[in-house]
Amino acid sequence: MNNIFYLECPCTSFPRSFARDYKETYLYPPPSTIYGFLLSLVGEEDLTAHLGVKLAIGFIGSIPPISRILRKQRSHKFSKKHQQTYSSAQFSKPNFQELLTDLKLTIKIDSTEELGQIKLEEKVKIALSSPDKITRFGGLCLGESWALVNGFREYREDDGDITWLNTDSKGLIGLPIWIDRDTNRGTFQRFSLGEFKQESWILVNNPEKKKKSQSRR
């Protein structure tokens, strides 16, 4: 299998959009998170730089178990009185959070429909072969900033068999494929699991931008 990349993360969480005090996690990696990971990998800060790219996401092995931990989280509303300065003792409280452990993923990239000159697929290959040519900052994480990855490389057949996410209007898996940074609204897609096929490709696009351009017409 060519052009498939392997990603390993020992511990992460993909908080559900409706999660509040109890931070539930999606069982599968959201396409929006995978796209953000790839942008971080290549040092791209503009979310719209590679719109039009298609991603296929799979996982290796059995579905990772969900663990539940108790952690301290901030809980407050914006206040003019505190001016964004909040005491940990006063505004922190213990909450539960779900975690996924020993996550092994595969990512396939198709940049043929991208509009940019240097495609995301090319940048990822450059990041792996010549990392000195990539300018980035911070740790490489999958999901939240504490979820550092163990490694990212090309997939090898001895890594194991792959189960792919396939777009399916009747599927039982609902995941965000795009998060609008201005409104924090998510655009969701339904999926099912299976072998790689045409439905495995997930188009990364900004539906809000498309709606605005259509309304102007």
Secondary structure, 3 states (H helix, E strand, C coil): CCCEEEEEEEEECCECCCCCCCECECCCCCHHHHHHHHHHHHCCCCCCCCCCCEEEEEEECCCCCEEEEEEEEECCCCCCCCCCCCCHHHHEEEEEEEEEEEEEEEEEEECCCCCCCCCHHHHHHHHHHCHHHCCCCCCCECCCCCCECCEEEECCHHHCCEEEEEECCCCCEEEEEEECCCCCCEEEEEEEEECCCHHHCEECCCHHHHHHHHHHC
